[in-house]
Amino acid sequence: MPRLRTSLTLSALALAGGITGTAWLSTLTAVWPGAPARYTMQHAMPAPHRAHRPARVVRAHRAPPLSMPAPVVAHDEAPAPAVAAPATLVPLATPADTSQPWYRLRGHMDGRLVMRVSTDASGHVAHASVATSSGDPVLDAHALRSVLAWRFAVPPDHPAGITGELPLRFSSAAL
């Protein structure tokens, strides 16, 4: 209990000192004239003059080939079903893999790889594998563990889930 009382007292004292110091500094800057003129723009500089040419419009015109006859469609034939465009993998939730401490991944966090991912109807990963390796087995295993916990958006026209390739880039420069 005395430790709590001591740290509470010191915290309150530091807060009071901070408030007092801020108030004192505010009184010093109230009469500050501002930055010197060389650092402020007195007048807007005009944009440099460039000669503009009118935009050139290019129209693609393709004439039908002369040697190809028009396709003949019978009236009782049903039109071919439209093929749905492949859905792309859009991550909704990307929790980090915390099963391994970061110090074990040191030196293994730079690389690019491609994962093959299959999801179920709710967007949870049903199966994932490494399609193109980064060349670092530790990084590949970390990426696989991470992606298995992710959740993806599933379009309404794919009720069974989606399958696709997911490119990943790891860089330790941001850490």
Rosetta constraint file for C-alpha pairs under 8 A:
AtomPair CA 1 CA 5 HARMONIC 6.29 0.50
AtomPair CA 2 CA 6 HARMONIC 6.05 0.50
AtomPair CA 3 CA 7 HARMONIC 6.12 0.50
AtomPair CA 4 CA 8 HARMONIC 5.98 0.50
AtomPair CA 5 CA 9 HARMONIC 6.08 0.50
AtomPair CA 6 CA 10 HARMONIC 6.19 0.50
AtomPair CA 7 CA 11 HARMONIC 6.01 0.50
AtomPair CA 8 CA 12 HARMONIC 6.16 0.50
AtomPair CA 9 CA 13 HARMONIC 6.14 0.50
AtomPair CA 10 CA 14 HARMONIC 6.13 0.50
AtomPair CA 11 CA 15 HARMONIC 6.16 0.50
AtomPair CA 12 CA 16 HARMONIC 6.17 0.50
AtomPair CA 13 CA 17 HARMONIC 6.15 0.50
AtomPair CA 14 CA 18 HARMONIC 6.13 0.50
AtomPair CA 15 CA 19 HARMONIC 6.24 0.50
AtomPair CA 16 CA 20 HARMONIC 6.12 0.50
AtomPair CA 17 CA 21 HARMONIC 6.00 0.50
AtomPair CA 18 CA 22 HARMONIC 6.08 0.50
AtomPair CA 19 CA 23 HARMONIC 6.20 0.50
AtomPair CA 20 CA 24 HARMONIC 6.21 0.50
AtomPair CA 21 CA 25 HARMONIC 6.18 0.50
AtomPair CA 22 CA 26 HARMONIC 6.10 0.50
AtomPair CA 23 CA 27 HARMONIC 6.55 0.50
AtomPair CA 24 CA 28 HARMONIC 6.78 0.50
AtomPair CA 25 CA 29 HARMONIC 6.48 0.50
AtomPair CA 26 CA 30 HARMONIC 6.24 0.50
AtomPair CA 27 CA 31 HARMONIC 7.80 0.50
AtomPair CA 28 CA 32 HARMONIC 7.39 0.50
AtomPair CA 35 CA 39 HARMONIC 6.39 0.50
AtomPair CA 35 CA 40 HARMONIC 6.93 0.50
AtomPair CA 36 CA 40 HARMONIC 6.97 0.50
AtomPair CA 37 CA 41 HARMONIC 7.51 0.50
AtomPair CA 37 CA 42 HARMONIC 7.56 0.50
AtomPair CA 73 CA 77 HARMONIC 7.08 0.50
AtomPair CA 87 CA 155 HARMONIC 7.39 0.50
AtomPair CA 87 CA 162 HARMONIC 6.68 0.50
AtomPair CA 87 CA 163 HARMONIC 7.87 0.50
AtomPair CA 87 CA 164 HARMONIC 7.71 0.50
AtomPair CA 88 CA 162 HARMONIC 8.00 0.50
AtomPair CA 88 CA 164 HARMONIC 6.68 0.50
AtomPair CA 89 CA 152 HARMONIC 6.44 0.50
AtomPair CA 89 CA 153 HARMONIC 7.05 0.50
AtomPair CA 89 CA 162 HARMONIC 7.58 0.50
AtomPair CA 89 CA 163 HARMONIC 7.67 0.50
AtomPair CA 89 CA 164 HARMONIC 6.43 0.50
AtomPair CA 89 CA 165 HARMONIC 7.51 0.50
AtomPair CA 89 CA 166 HARMONIC 6.79 0.50
AtomPair CA 90 CA 152 HARMONIC 5.45 0.50
AtomPair CA 90 CA 153 HARMONIC 5.52 0.50
AtomPair CA 91 CA 150 HARMONIC 7.03 0.50
AtomPair CA 91 CA 151 HARMONIC 5.94 0.50
AtomPair CA 91 CA 152 HARMONIC 4.30 0.50
AtomPair CA 91 CA 153 HARMONIC 6.29 0.50
AtomPair CA 92 CA 150 HARMONIC 7.59 0.50
AtomPair CA 92 CA 151 HARMONIC 5.58 0.50
AtomPair CA 92 CA 152 HARMONIC 5.07 0.50
AtomPair CA 92 CA 153 HARMONIC 6.07 0.50
AtomPair CA 93 CA 150 HARMONIC 5.55 0.50
AtomPair CA 93 CA 151 HARMONIC 5.13 0.50
AtomPair CA 93 CA 152 HARMONIC 6.98 0.50
AtomPair CA 94 CA 146 HARMONIC 7.82 0.50
AtomPair CA 94 CA 147 HARMONIC 7.57 0.50
AtomPair CA 94 CA 149 HARMONIC 7.26 0.50
AtomPair CA 94 CA 150 HARMONIC 4.83 0.50
AtomPair CA 94 CA 151 HARMONIC 6.81 0.50
AtomPair CA 95 CA 146 HARMONIC 7.19 0.50
AtomPair CA 95 CA 149 HARMONIC 6.63 0.50
AtomPair CA 95 CA 150 HARMONIC 6.29 0.50
AtomPair CA 96 CA 146 HARMONIC 5.89 0.50
AtomPair CA 97 CA 142 HARMONIC 7.22 0.50
AtomPair CA 97 CA 145 HARMONIC 6.32 0.50
AtomPair CA 97 CA 146 HARMONIC 4.75 0.50
AtomPair CA 97 CA 149 HARMONIC 7.79 0.50
AtomPair CA 100 CA 104 HARMONIC 7.05 0.50
AtomPair CA 100 CA 105 HARMONIC 7.84 0.50
AtomPair CA 101 CA 105 HARMONIC 7.20 0.50
AtomPair CA 102 CA 106 HARMONIC 6.51 0.50
AtomPair CA 105 CA 109 HARMONIC 6.49 0.50
AtomPair CA 105 CA 138 HARMONIC 7.46 0.50
AtomPair CA 105 CA 139 HARMONIC 7.74 0.50
AtomPair CA 108 CA 136 HARMONIC 7.01 0.50
AtomPair CA 108 CA 138 HARMONIC 6.42 0.50
AtomPair CA 108 CA 139 HARMONIC 5.62 0.50
AtomPair CA 109 CA 139 HARMONIC 6.29 0.50
AtomPair CA 109 CA 170 HARMONIC 5.76 0.50
AtomPair CA 109 CA 171 HARMONIC 5.86 0.50
AtomPair CA 109 CA 172 HARMONIC 5.49 0.50
AtomPair CA 110 CA 139 HARMONIC 7.88 0.50
AtomPair CA 110 CA 169 HARMONIC 7.59 0.50
AtomPair CA 110 CA 170 HARMONIC 4.98 0.50
AtomPair CA 110 CA 171 HARMONIC 4.58 0.50
AtomPair CA 110 CA 172 HARMONIC 5.90 0.50
AtomPair CA 111 CA 134 HARMONIC 5.58 0.50
AtomPair CA 111 CA 136 HARMONIC 7.86 0.50
AtomPair CA 111 CA 139 HARMONIC 7.67 0.50
AtomPair CA 111 CA 169 HARMONIC 5.89 0.50
AtomPair CA 111 CA 170 HARMONIC 5.27 0.50
AtomPair CA 111 CA 171 HARMONIC 6.73 0.50
AtomPair CA 112 CA 133 HARMONIC 7.68 0.50
AtomPair CA 112 CA 134 HARMONIC 5.23 0.50
AtomPair CA 112 CA 167 HARMONIC 7.39 0.50
AtomPair CA 112 CA 168 HARMONIC 5.71 0.50
AtomPair CA 112 CA 169 HARMONIC 4.43 0.50
AtomPair CA 112 CA 170 HARMONIC 6.26 0.50
AtomPair CA 113 CA 130 HARMONIC 7.47 0.50
AtomPair CA 113 CA 131 HARMONIC 7.67 0.50
AtomPair CA 113 CA 132 HARMONIC 5.43 0.50
AtomPair CA 113 CA 133 HARMONIC 5.17 0.50
AtomPair CA 113 CA 134 HARMONIC 4.77 0.50
AtomPair CA 113 CA 140 HARMONIC 7.49 0.50
AtomPair CA 113 CA 167 HARMONIC 5.95 0.50
AtomPair CA 113 CA 168 HARMONIC 5.44 0.50
AtomPair CA 113 CA 169 HARMONIC 6.61 0.50
AtomPair CA 114 CA 130 HARMONIC 6.20 0.50
AtomPair CA 114 CA 131 HARMONIC 5.38 0.50
AtomPair CA 114 CA 132 HARMONIC 4.87 0.50
AtomPair CA 114 CA 133 HARMONIC 6.78 0.50
AtomPair CA 114 CA 165 HARMONIC 6.42 0.50
AtomPair CA 114 CA 166 HARMONIC 5.52 0.50
AtomPair CA 114 CA 167 HARMONIC 4.29 0.50
AtomPair CA 114 CA 168 HARMONIC 5.98 0.50
AtomPair CA 115 CA 128 HARMONIC 6.74 0.50
AtomPair CA 115 CA 129 HARMONIC 5.70 0.50
AtomPair CA 115 CA 130 HARMONIC 4.56 0.50
AtomPair CA 115 CA 131 HARMONIC 5.14 0.50
AtomPair CA 115 CA 132 HARMONIC 6.90 0.50
AtomPair CA 115 CA 144 HARMONIC 7.71 0.50
AtomPair CA 115 CA 165 HARMONIC 5.55 0.50
AtomPair CA 115 CA 166 HARMONIC 5.03 0.50
AtomPair CA 115 CA 167 HARMONIC 6.27 0.50
AtomPair CA 115 CA 168 HARMONIC 7.51 0.50
AtomPair CA 116 CA 128 HARMONIC 5.56 0.50
AtomPair CA 116 CA 129 HARMONIC 5.24 0.50
AtomPair CA 116 CA 130 HARMONIC 6.04 0.50
AtomPair CA 116 CA 131 HARMONIC 5.54 0.50
AtomPair CA 116 CA 163 HARMONIC 7.43 0.50
AtomPair CA 116 CA 164 HARMONIC 5.83 0.50
AtomPair CA 116 CA 165 HARMONIC 4.56 0.50
AtomPair CA 116 CA 166 HARMONIC 6.31 0.50
AtomPair CA 117 CA 125 HARMONIC 6.89 0.50
AtomPair CA 117 CA 126 HARMONIC 7.80 0.50
AtomPair CA 117 CA 127 HARMONIC 5.95 0.50
AtomPair CA 117 CA 128 HARMONIC 4.45 0.50
AtomPair CA 117 CA 129 HARMONIC 6.67 0.50
AtomPair CA 117 CA 163 HARMONIC 5.62 0.50
AtomPair CA 117 CA 164 HARMONIC 5.58 0.50
AtomPair CA 117 CA 165 HARMONIC 6.12 0.50
AtomPair CA 117 CA 166 HARMONIC 6.96 0.50
AtomPair CA 118 CA 125 HARMONIC 5.93 0.50
AtomPair CA 118 CA 126 HARMONIC 5.60 0.50
AtomPair CA 118 CA 127 HARMONIC 5.15 0.50
AtomPair CA 118 CA 128 HARMONIC 6.28 0.50
AtomPair CA 118 CA 161 HARMONIC 7.25 0.50
AtomPair CA 118 CA 162 HARMONIC 5.79 0.50
AtomPair CA 118 CA 163 HARMONIC 4.19 0.50
AtomPair CA 118 CA 164 HARMONIC 6.63 0.50
AtomPair CA 119 CA 123 HARMONIC 5.33 0.50
AtomPair CA 119 CA 124 HARMONIC 5.41 0.50
AtomPair CA 119 CA 125 HARMONIC 4.36 0.50
AtomPair CA 119 CA 126 HARMONIC 4.92 0.50
AtomPair CA 119 CA 127 HARMONIC 6.88 0.50
AtomPair CA 119 CA 152 HARMONIC 7.42 0.50
AtomPair CA 119 CA 161 HARMONIC 5.09 0.50
AtomPair CA 119 CA 162 HARMONIC 5.40 0.50
AtomPair CA 119 CA 163 HARMONIC 6.31 0.50
AtomPair CA 120 CA 124 HARMONIC 5.77 0.50
AtomPair CA 120 CA 125 HARMONIC 6.51 0.50
AtomPair CA 120 CA 126 HARMONIC 5.87 0.50
AtomPair CA 120 CA 160 HARMONIC 6.01 0.50
AtomPair CA 120 CA 161 HARMONIC 4.35 0.50
AtomPair CA 120 CA 162 HARMONIC 7.02 0.50
AtomPair CA 121 CA 154 HARMONIC 6.69 0.50
AtomPair CA 121 CA 158 HARMONIC 7.61 0.50
AtomPair CA 121 CA 159 HARMONIC 5.48 0.50
AtomPair CA 121 CA 160 HARMONIC 4.95 0.50
AtomPair CA 121 CA 161 HARMONIC 4.28 0.50
AtomPair CA 121 CA 162 HARMONIC 7.83 0.50
AtomPair CA 122 CA 154 HARMONIC 6.97 0.50
AtomPair CA 122 CA 161 HARMONIC 7.27 0.50
AtomPair CA 123 CA 151 HARMONIC 5.22 0.50
AtomPair CA 123 CA 152 HARMONIC 4.60 0.50
AtomPair CA 123 CA 153 HARMONIC 5.68 0.50
AtomPair CA 123 CA 154 HARMONIC 5.68 0.50
AtomPair CA 123 CA 161 HARMONIC 6.68 0.50
AtomPair CA 124 CA 149 HARMONIC 7.70 0.50
AtomPair CA 124 CA 150 HARMONIC 6.71 0.50
AtomPair CA 124 CA 151 HARMONIC 4.75 0.50
AtomPair CA 124 CA 152 HARMONIC 6.46 0.50
AtomPair CA 125 CA 147 HARMONIC 7.61 0.50
AtomPair CA 125 CA 148 HARMONIC 5.71 0.50
AtomPair CA 125 CA 149 HARMONIC 7.10 0.50
AtomPair CA 125 CA 150 HARMONIC 6.67 0.50
AtomPair CA 125 CA 151 HARMONIC 6.45 0.50
AtomPair CA 125 CA 152 HARMONIC 7.68 0.50
AtomPair CA 126 CA 148 HARMONIC 7.88 0.50
AtomPair CA 127 CA 148 HARMONIC 7.52 0.50
AtomPair CA 128 CA 144 HARMONIC 6.90 0.50
AtomPair CA 128 CA 147 HARMONIC 7.37 0.50
AtomPair CA 128 CA 148 HARMONIC 6.64 0.50
AtomPair CA 129 CA 144 HARMONIC 6.78 0.50
AtomPair CA 130 CA 140 HARMONIC 7.09 0.50
AtomPair CA 130 CA 144 HARMONIC 7.18 0.50
AtomPair CA 131 CA 165 HARMONIC 7.72 0.50
AtomPair CA 133 CA 137 HARMONIC 7.94 0.50
AtomPair CA 133 CA 140 HARMONIC 6.58 0.50
AtomPair CA 134 CA 139 HARMONIC 7.29 0.50
AtomPair CA 134 CA 140 HARMONIC 6.57 0.50
AtomPair CA 135 CA 140 HARMONIC 7.91 0.50
AtomPair CA 136 CA 140 HARMONIC 6.25 0.50
AtomPair CA 137 CA 141 HARMONIC 6.10 0.50
AtomPair CA 138 CA 142 HARMONIC 6.21 0.50
AtomPair CA 139 CA 143 HARMONIC 6.10 0.50
AtomPair CA 140 CA 144 HARMONIC 6.17 0.50
AtomPair CA 141 CA 145 HARMONIC 6.20 0.50
AtomPair CA 142 CA 146 HARMONIC 6.14 0.50
AtomPair CA 143 CA 147 HARMONIC 6.10 0.50
AtomPair CA 144 CA 148 HARMONIC 6.23 0.50
AtomPair CA 145 CA 149 HARMONIC 7.05 0.50
AtomPair CA 146 CA 150 HARMONIC 6.93 0.50
AtomPair CA 154 CA 158 HARMONIC 6.66 0.50
AtomPair CA 154 CA 159 HARMONIC 7.70 0.50
AtomPair CA 154 CA 161 HARMONIC 6.13 0.50
AtomPair CA 154 CA 162 HARMONIC 6.66 0.50
AtomPair CA 155 CA 159 HARMONIC 7.60 0.50
AtomPair CA 158 CA 162 HARMONIC 6.56 0.50
AtomPair CA 171 CA 175 HARMONIC 7.98 0.50
